[in-house]
């Protein structure tokens, strides 16, 4: 199963570092140029049509500066990027006339969830949202109404619909250019820049924090549903983010990385050439062989669970070794920790990795299981989402083992197989919150 750790490469981005080079001057320009006698800049825009940077002052006047380089590749569908110096949000316009609004992260790292419920949609549920927004009649009538309701709540900032690298991977590899654009646009519009941190990094964080606790140390878990730049892909996938120039002040450097990350994600999702399917890494065959072998064993379910745990721990050994070292454990302390049933007991308590383990048990204990190419990838993302979101909506094949695992572990996340069922539950939750207002109005 080792191949699942690299099954999804970081997306090919047409904005990448060229966007960084073109937008970099904007991040310090207004700080350096404005004098007490000048009107403040209220909007900064990078315009593809004129190849210029446009600075709009409070009296509505514009100043234009030539771009330092080409902002977008020919395959890019983006036409304009705008944001205020206050860094409250980002607006990106496409050549097809659509606009995408992203929330941007705060420099002080303050909580920006603002009490909103987090609803994670599997890829096929995003398809229903996209189709409903374009008037297509896929799914049931109830699901179409529910899809529009979710979109409305996201626009009204009542819920968060985070995007994951799995969504980018699945969407950009579509061969239907028009369908790919519609789906990508919906994910971008209604995720509003919110991301699910790379599950592989989340697993590492959970393991490291567990070791720190063993040593009597404390560390705050990085938010898993976040606006933080470059969080959707981790270094484990070979992703290297653009770094701010060394002479940038701290706030400008942070804004630089946030802008490049956001624009690159949007540009990658909507790129007219789409993406490429990564190579088969062999995890399907590996899981199938293990399931087939387990079916031939005569032990009871408890014995087989121990075999699955041993198999999973073996696959996690590099992560365990690296994160124990990062936490400051000695080899002797790690050896003591690894004796007996302690590793398995600790793993069950992890919000994301614990649920993945439960799903792995379900699949491998089910006699005659047939593994398909996307199964483990789906399990990785859905278990991570269920560990940190309020609601997860996915297809039945994944919903059943995920929901049972959540119940066994006493998790509060609600897992649904239909948008209509999920929206009813979200509506009830919104109605019990202070200031819910018109949460129950029709979409």
C-alpha positions in Angstrom: 0.0 0.0 0.0 3.0 2.3 0.1 2.1 3.8 -3.2 -0.9 5.6 -1.9 1.4 8.2 -0.3 2.3 9.4 -3.7 -0.7 8.4 -5.8 -1.7 12.0 -6.4 1.0 14.4 -7.6 0.7 18.1 -6.9 -1.2 19.7 -9.8 0.5 21.2 -12.8 -0.1 24.9 -12.4 0.1 27.4 -15.2 0.3 30.3 -12.8 3.1 28.9 -10.6 6.1 31.1 -10.1 5.5 33.4 -13.1 2.4 34.7 -11.2 4.6 35.3 -8.2 7.1 37.3 -10.2 4.3 39.4 -11.8 2.3 40.1 -8.7 5.2 40.5 -6.2 5.6 44.3 -6.6 2.0 44.9 -5.6 2.5 43.6 -2.2 4.9 46.3 -1.1 4.1 49.0 -3.7 1.3 50.7 -1.8 3.4 50.7 1.4 6.4 52.3 -0.3 4.8 54.8 -2.7 1.9 56.4 -0.7 2.8 59.6 1.0 0.6 61.6 3.4 -0.5 63.8 0.5 -1.6 60.9 -1.7 -4.9 59.2 -1.8 -4.9 55.6 -0.6 -5.0 52.7 -3.0 -8.2 50.7 -2.6 -7.8 48.0 -5.3 -4.9 46.3 -7.0 -5.5 44.5 -10.3 -3.4 42.4 -12.6 -5.0 42.7 -16.0 -4.2 40.1 -18.7 -5.7 42.1 -21.6 -3.4 45.1 -21.1 -0.5 43.3 -19.5 -0.5 45.9 -16.8 -0.9 46.3 -13.1 -3.8 48.7 -12.3 -3.8 50.6 -9.0 -7.1 52.3 -8.2 -7.2 55.1 -5.6 -10.0 56.1 -3.4 -11.2 58.8 -5.9 -11.6 56.2 -8.6 -8.5 57.2 -10.6 -6.1 54.5 -12.0 -2.4 54.2 -12.3 -1.0 51.5 -14.7 2.3 49.8 -14.5 3.6 47.3 -17.0 3.8 43.7 -15.8 7.3 42.4 -15.2 6.5 39.3 -17.1 3.8 37.2 -18.6 1.2 36.6 -16.0 -0.6 33.5 -17.5 0.3 30.8 -19.9 -1.7 30.6 -23.2 -3.7 27.7 -21.8 -4.9 29.7 -18.8 -8.5 30.8 -18.8 -7.9 33.7 -16.3 -8.2 37.3 -17.4 -8.0 39.4 -14.3 -6.9 39.2 -10.6 -7.9 41.8 -8.1 -7.6 42.3 -4.4 -7.7 45.3 -1.9 -4.5 46.2 0.0 -6.5 45.3 3.2 -6.2 41.7 1.9 -9.8 40.9 2.7 -10.4 38.8 -0.4 -9.4 37.9 -3.9 -11.5 38.2 -7.1 -10.4 36.3 -10.2 -12.2 36.7 -13.5 -12.1 34.2 -16.3 -12.1 34.7 -20.1 -15.6 33.2 -20.1 -16.9 36.0 -17.9 -17.2 34.1 -14.6 -15.9 35.5 -11.3 -14.4 33.6 -8.4 -14.2 35.0 -4.9 -11.6 33.6 -2.5 -11.3 34.4 1.2 -7.7 35.2 2.0 -5.8 34.1 5.2 -5.0 36.6 8.0 -1.4 37.4 8.8 -2.1 37.0 12.5 -3.4 33.4 11.9 -6.7 34.2 13.7 -9.5 31.8 13.4 -11.5 32.5 10.3 -14.1 29.7 10.5 -16.3 32.2 12.4 -18.4 29.3 13.8 -19.3 28.1 10.3 -20.2 24.4 9.8 -17.9 22.4 7.6 -19.4 20.2 5.0 -17.1 18.0 3.0 -18.4 16.7 -0.4 -17.0 13.7 -2.2 -16.2 14.3 -5.9 -19.4 12.8 -7.2 -21.5 15.1 -4.9 -19.6 18.2 -6.3 -20.8 16.9 -9.7 -24.4 17.2 -8.5 -23.8 20.8 -7.3 -22.2 21.7 -10.6 -25.0 20.2 -12.6 -27.6 21.9 -10.5 -25.9 25.3 -10.9 -25.9 24.9 -14.7 -29.5 23.6 -14.9 -28.7 20.0 -15.7 -31.1 17.4 -14.3 -28.7 14.8 -12.8 -29.5 13.1 -9.5 -32.9 13.3 -7.9 -35.1 16.4 -7.7 -34.5 16.5 -3.9 -30.7 16.4 -4.5 -30.9 19.2 -7.0 -32.7 21.4 -4.5 -30.2 20.4 -1.8 -27.3 21.2 -4.1 -28.6 24.8 -4.7 -29.2 25.2 -0.9 -25.5 24.2 -0.2 -24.3 26.7 -2.7 -26.5 29.4 -1.2 -25.3 28.7 2.3 -21.7 28.9 1.1 -22.3 32.2 -0.6 -24.0 33.5 2.6 -21.0 32.4 4.7 -23.1 30.0 6.8 -21.1 26.9 5.9 -17.7 26.0 4.5 -17.3 23.5 1.6 -13.6 22.9 1.5 -11.8 21.6 -1.5 -9.1 19.0 -1.3 -6.2 18.0 -3.6 -8.3 14.9 -4.4 -10.9 17.2 -5.9 -8.3 19.0 -8.0 -6.8 15.7 -9.2 -10.2 14.2 -10.1 -11.4 17.3 -11.9 -8.4 18.4 -13.9 -8.0 14.9 -15.5 -11.4 15.1 -17.1 -11.2 15.0 -20.9 -14.5 16.9 -21.4 -13.2 20.5 -21.4 -16.6 22.1 -21.0 -17.7 19.7 -18.2 -14.3 20.1 -16.5 -14.6 23.9 -16.6 -18.1 23.8 -15.1 -17.2 21.4 -12.4 -13.9 23.2 -11.5 -15.7 26.6 -11.5 -18.3 25.3 -9.0 -15.7 23.8 -6.7 -13.8 27.1 -6.7 -16.8 29.3 -6.4 -18.3 27.5 -3.4 -15.1 26.4 -1.6 -14.2 30.2 -1.5 -10.5 29.4 -1.0 -11.1 26.9 1.9 -9.0 23.8 1.7 -8.6 20.4 3.4 -5.0 20.1 4.5 -3.2 17.3 2.7 -4.3 14.1 4.6 -0.7 12.8 4.4 0.5 15.9 6.3 -2.5 15.6 8.7 -1.4 12.0 9.5 2.1 13.2 10.2 0.9 16.0 12.4 -1.3 13.6 14.4 1.6 11.2 14.9 4.1 13.9 15.9 1.6 15.5 18.4 1.1 12.1 19.9 4.8 11.7 20.5 5.1 15.2 21.9 2.4 14.3 24.4 4.3 11.2 25.3 7.2 13.4 26.2 5.0 15.8 28.2 5.3 18.5 25.6 2.5 20.5 23.9 2.0 21.5 20.3 -1.1 23.1 18.7 -2.5 21.1 15.7 -2.4 23.0 12.5 -6.0 23.7 11.3 -7.1 21.0 8.9 -9.8 23.0 7.2 -7.9 26.1 6.4 -7.1 29.2 4.3 -3.4 28.7 4.9 -1.4 29.0 1.7 0.2 25.8 0.2 -1.7 23.5 2.6 -3.5 21.4 0.0 -0.3 19.6 -1.0 2.5 18.6 1.3 6.2 18.0 0.7 5.4 14.3 0.8 4.1 14.7 -2.8 7.2 16.5 -3.9 5.4 19.9 -3.8 7.7 22.9 -3.4 5.9 26.2 -2.9 7.1 29.6 -4.2 9.0 31.5 -1.5 8.8 35.2 -1.0 11.8 37.4 -1.9 14.2 37.7 1.0 13.9 41.4 1.3 10.1 41.3 1.8 8.8 42.4 5.2 7.0 39.6 7.1 3.5 40.7 6.2 4.3 41.2 2.5 6.0 37.8 2.4 2.9 36.1 3.9 0.6 37.9 1.4 2.9 37.0 -1.4 2.7 33.3 -0.6 -1.1 33.5 -0.1 -1.7 35.2 -3.4 0.5 32.9 -5.4 -1.1 29.8 -3.7 -4.6 31.0 -4.4 -4.1 32.2 -8.0 -2.2 29.0 -8.9 -4.9 26.8 -7.5 -7.6 28.6 -9.5 -5.5 28.7 -12.6 -4.7 25.0 -12.3 -8.3 24.0 -11.8 -9.5 25.9 -14.8 -6.5 25.4 -17.2 -7.9 24.7 -20.6 -5.5 21.8 -21.2 -6.5 19.9 -18.1 -4.2 17.6 -16.2 -2.8 14.1 -16.5 -3.6 10.9 -14.7 -0.7 9.9 -12.5 0.9 6.5 -13.0 -0.5 3.4 -11.3 1.6 2.9 -8.2 0.5 -0.7 -7.4 -1.6 0.0 -4.3 -4.7 -1.6 -5.8 -2.9 -4.9 -6.5 -1.2 -4.7 -3.0 -4.5 -4.3 -1.2 -6.2 -7.0 -3.3 -3.4 -9.5 -2.5 -3.6 -8.8 1.2 -7.5 -9.1 1.2 -7.3 -12.3 -0.8 -4.7 -13.7 1.6 -6.7 -12.7 4.7 -9.7 -14.5 3.2 -7.7 -17.8 3.3 -6.9 -17.4 7.0 -8.9 -19.3 9.6 -8.6 -16.9 12.5 -11.5 -15.0 13.9 -12.2 -11.3 13.2 -10.2 -10.1 16.2 -7.1 -12.0 15.0 -7.6 -10.6 11.5 -7.9 -7.1 12.9 -4.5 -7.6 14.5 -3.0 -8.7 11.2 -4.5 -5.6 9.5 -3.0 -3.3 12.2 0.4 -4.9 11.8 0.2 -4.4 8.0 -0.8 -0.8 8.4 1.9 0.0 11.1 4.5 -1.6 8.8 3.4 0.8 6.0 3.5 3.8 8.4 7.0 2.9 9.8 8.8 5.7 7.9 6.3 8.3 9.1 6.5 7.0 12.7 10.3 7.1 12.7 10.5 10.6 11.2 7.9 12.2 13.4 9.2 10.5 16.6 12.5 12.0 15.8 10.9 15.4 15.0 9.2 15.2 18.4 12.5 14.6 20.2 12.1 10.9 21.1 15.2 8.8 21.5 15.4 5.4 19.8 15.0 3.7 23.2 11.9 5.7 23.9 10.5 4.8 20.5 11.2 1.1 21.1 9.4 1.2 24.5 6.5 2.9 22.9 6.2 0.3 20.2 5.8 -2.7 22.5 2.5 -4.3 23.2 -0.8 -2.8 22.0 0.0 0.8 22.7 0.6 1.8 19.0 -2.8 0.5 18.0 -4.6 2.1 20.9 -3.0 5.4 20.2 -3.8 5.2 16.5 -7.5 4.6 17.2 -7.6 8.0 19.0 -6.3 10.0 16.0 -9.1 12.0 14.3 -8.1 11.1 10.7 -5.8 8.2 10.9 -8.0 6.4 13.4 -11.0 6.6 10.9 -8.8 5.4 8.1 -7.8 2.4 10.2 -11.5 1.6 10.8 -12.3 1.8 7.1 -9.3 -0.4 6.3 -10.5 -3.0 8.7 -14.0 -2.9 7.2 -12.7 -3.4 3.6 -10.2 -6.1 4.4 -12.5 -8.1 6.7 -15.3 -8.1 4.1 -14.7 -11.5 2.3 -14.4 -11.3 -1.4 -13.6 -7.5 -1.4 -12.7 -6.2 -4.9 -10.4 -3.2 -4.8 -10.8 -0.5 -7.4 -8.3 2.1 -8.5 -9.8 5.0 -6.4 -10.7 3.1 -3.3 -7.7 3.8 -1.1 -7.5 7.4 -2.3 -11.2 7.9 -1.4 -10.6 6.4 2.0 -7.7 8.7 2.8 -9.6 11.9 1.9 -12.9 10.9 3.4 -11.5 9.7 6.7 -9.5 12.9 7.0 -12.5 15.0 6.3 -14.7 13.0 8.7 -12.0 13.5 11.4 -12.3 17.3 11.2 -15.5 18.3 9.4 -19.1 18.4 10.8 -20.7 16.6 7.8 -19.4 14.4 5.1 -21.4 13.4 2.0 -20.2 10.5 -0.2 -21.3 7.5 -2.1 -22.8 4.4 -0.4 -19.7 2.2 -0.8 -17.6 4.6 1.3 -20.4 6.0 3.5 -21.2 2.7 5.2 -17.7 1.8 6.5 -17.0 5.4 7.3 -20.2 5.9 9.3 -19.7 2.6 11.2 -16.1 3.6 12.0 -17.2 7.0 13.3 -19.8 5.3 15.5 -17.3 2.8 16.9 -14.9 5.6 17.7 -17.6 7.9 19.2 -17.1 10.6 16.6 -19.7 13.4 16.2 -19.3 13.8 12.4 -22.4 12.9 10.5 -21.9 11.0 7.3 -24.6 10.9 4.5 -25.0 9.3 1.1 -27.4 11.9 -0.3 -27.2 15.6 -0.5 -30.9 15.9 0.5 -30.3 14.0 3.8 -27.2 16.0 4.5 -28.9 19.4 3.9 -31.7 18.4 6.2 -29.2 17.7 9.0 -27.2 20.9 8.2 -30.4 22.9 8.3 -31.2 21.6 11.7 -27.7 22.4 13.0 -27.9 25.9 11.5 -31.3 26.4 13.2 -29.9 25.6 16.6 -27.0 28.2 16.3 -27.3 31.8 17.5 -27.9 34.1 14.6 -29.1 31.4 12.3 -31.6 33.8 10.9 -32.9 32.7 7.6 -30.9 29.4 7.4 -34.1 27.6 6.6 -35.2 29.7 3.6 -35.6 28.1 0.3 -32.8 28.2 -2.2 
